[in-house]
Every structure is written in C-alpha cells, then in structure tokens.
Amino acid sequence: MILLWATRGRTWGFRFLPVEGTGAGADPLPLYERAFSGHEDEDEGCWRTDGLLAVRLRDPEGRADEAGRVIPHELVLDGAGADGITSTADVVRQIWPLLAERYAALWDGPAPD
C-alpha cells in the first residue's frame, strides 16, 4: 500500500523513512521523482500518475522543525492502496493512522538511520 514515505524531523533533515513491506536497500529516489514529477513546488495535494498516488501534506499534528517550519510528509501509494483517496483529508483519515505512532516516536529524536 505505502511504497514510500519522506519527511523531516524537528532536528533532522529530509529523508526517506523505511516502510514495512517495501524492499530494503532499494533506491527510493526514482520512484519519488516519477510520482511527484510536475508537482515539486506544490505545498500540499494528491496526484495520480502511472498507477501511483503521490501525496504531500502538512504534519497532521502541526509539528514543526527547529526553524519553525511545519513538517511535510510525502507519500507514494500504489494504486490498490489509494482506492477512494482523492484528497489530503482522505489521507489523514485513512493512511496517517498507520504512520502516526511511528512518526511521533521519531520526529523529536536523533536522525533515523
């Protein structure tokens, strides 16, 4: 369902976080670039391309980094995992609960490996 998750923490910069069930060690950048192509400068939204759903949303808990910027989360979902999702509100309702606890444990700590 979730193929890719990219975000930053309070003190650590933008990185790809491992997602359960995806191939460890695979370079996530080509998938990221393909999914977000044409939407690099947009702050928030959902975009479908090549059977993928790219999602960029602000942290649902309003967390910010040390500079005071609200933290973005960027997700790439496969087609089946994205059925019925048409907005970031849908993502917050349906997908964010799968990530919320893990992110809460990471965002204020040291950079994850």
N, C-alpha and C positions, 0 to 999 in steps of 0.2 A: 504494500500500500504506500508507505512513505519511502521514497527512494533516496532522498537527500534532505539534509537539514543543515542550514548555515546560519550562524548568528554570531554575536559577540557577547562578552560578559561585562561586568562592572569594571574590571581592571584588565581584561584580556581582549585582544582584537579579534576581528572577523576570522572565523574558521569553520570548517566543515566538521560537524559532530557525527560520530558513528550512529547509525540507525540499525536497530535489531533486524536481522533477516537480510541485510544487504551484504554484498561481497566485501569483506575486509580487504584493505590494501588496494582496491581499485581506485583509480584516479577519478575523483568526482567532478573535476573541472569541465570536461567536455559535456557531460550531462547538464551541468549547471548552465553553461554558456548556451547550449541548444534550447533549454527550457525557457530561459529569460531573454533570449535574443529579441531585440526591439523594445525591451521594457527596462533597460538598465537604469534609466533615470527616474522611473516612477516610484513613488514612496510606498504605495500600497495597492494591492489588486490581485486578481486571479486571471491567468491567461492560459488558454489551451493551445497546444502545438504538438504535432507528431504523436498523439496519443498520451501526452503528458499534461499535467496541470501544474503550472508554476504559481506559487503563492508568495506574496510579500506582505507581511503585516507587522504592525507595531506590537510590542510586547503587551499581551492582554492584561498583565498586572501593572503596567505603566512603569516598569523598571527602567532605569537609566544608567548610562556608564558614568565614569568619573567626571567627564566633561559636561554632564547633564543632558546628553542626547538620549532620547527614547530608543531602546534597543529594538532593532528589526529582527524578524525571523523570516527566513526564506526557505521554502519547502518545495520539493518536487514530488508529486504523487503520480503513481501510474493510473492509467485510465479507469480500471476497476475500483481503485481506492478513492477515485474522485467523483464517482457517480453521485449525482444530486448536489454537488458543491458548485455554487455559482457566485459566491461572494466570500469576502474575508469573515463575515459574521458566521457563515456556514462552517468555515474552517475553525473558528474559535469554539463553536458549539460541538463539532464532530471530531476534529483532529487534535485540537490543543489539549484536551484531557489526557491524551496518550503521551504527551510530552511534558506537561506542566510540572509534575513532581520531579522528574529528572532535571529539568532546567532550574527549578528552584534550588536544587542541591548544588548546581554548578555555577550559577551566574556570579555569585559573590566570592568564589574561591579562586584558587590559582588556575591558570590556563590548563584546560584538559589536554591530555596527550593526543 
